[in-house]
């Protein structure tokens, strides 16, 4: 099992980076991309999916400011 980090970019350019555990990382990526292709065929909004790095995920998920600003 391996860690997989995915960058999901919508049509407006908003990016979300997600973390997953997968037995076969290339197959998992392909299945996620296929799901988006099928969603587009059904008239739903398609999200572009690419591999991301652990560092990119950490920067996205754990911002440097850990306390709320007053």
C-alpha positions in Angstrom: 0.0 0.0 0.0 1.3 3.5 -0.8 0.4 7.1 -0.2 -1.1 8.9 -3.2 -1.5 12.7 -3.3 -3.9 14.1 -6.0 -4.2 17.6 -7.2 -7.8 18.3 -8.2 -8.3 21.5 -10.3 -11.8 22.7 -11.3 -12.7 24.8 -14.2 -12.4 28.0 -12.2 -8.8 27.1 -11.3 -9.5 26.2 -7.6 -7.1 23.5 -6.4 -7.7 20.9 -3.7 -5.0 18.4 -2.8 -6.1 15.1 -1.3 -4.3 12.2 0.3 -5.2 8.5 -0.3 -3.9 5.0 0.5 -3.9 2.8 -2.6 -2.6 -0.7 -3.4 -1.7 0.3 -7.0 -1.0 4.1 -7.3 -1.0 4.2 -11.2 -4.3 2.3 -11.3 -5.9 4.5 -8.7 -4.9 7.6 -10.6 -6.3 6.2 -13.8 -9.6 5.3 -12.1 -10.0 8.8 -10.6 -9.3 10.4 -14.0 -11.7 8.0 -15.7 -14.4 8.9 -13.1 -14.0 12.5 -14.0 -14.2 11.7 -17.7 -17.4 9.8 -17.2 -18.8 12.7 -15.1 -18.1 15.1 -18.0 -19.9 12.7 -20.4 -23.0 12.9 -18.0 -22.9 16.7 -18.2 -21.4 17.2 -14.8 -18.4 19.5 -14.1 -15.1 17.8 -14.8 -12.1 18.2 -12.4 -8.6 17.8 -13.7 -6.7 15.3 -11.6 -2.9 15.0 -11.5 -0.4 13.6 -9.1 0.9 15.9 -6.3 3.7 15.6 -3.9 3.7 15.1 -0.1 5.2 18.6 0.3 2.4 20.1 -1.8 -0.2 18.3 0.3 1.3 19.5 3.5 1.4 23.1 2.3 -2.2 22.8 1.3 -3.5 20.9 4.3 -1.4 22.4 7.1 -1.0 26.1 6.5 1.8 27.8 8.4 -0.6 29.8 10.6 -1.9 27.4 13.1 -3.7 29.9 15.3 -6.6 32.2 14.4 -5.9 35.8 13.8 -7.7 38.2 16.1 
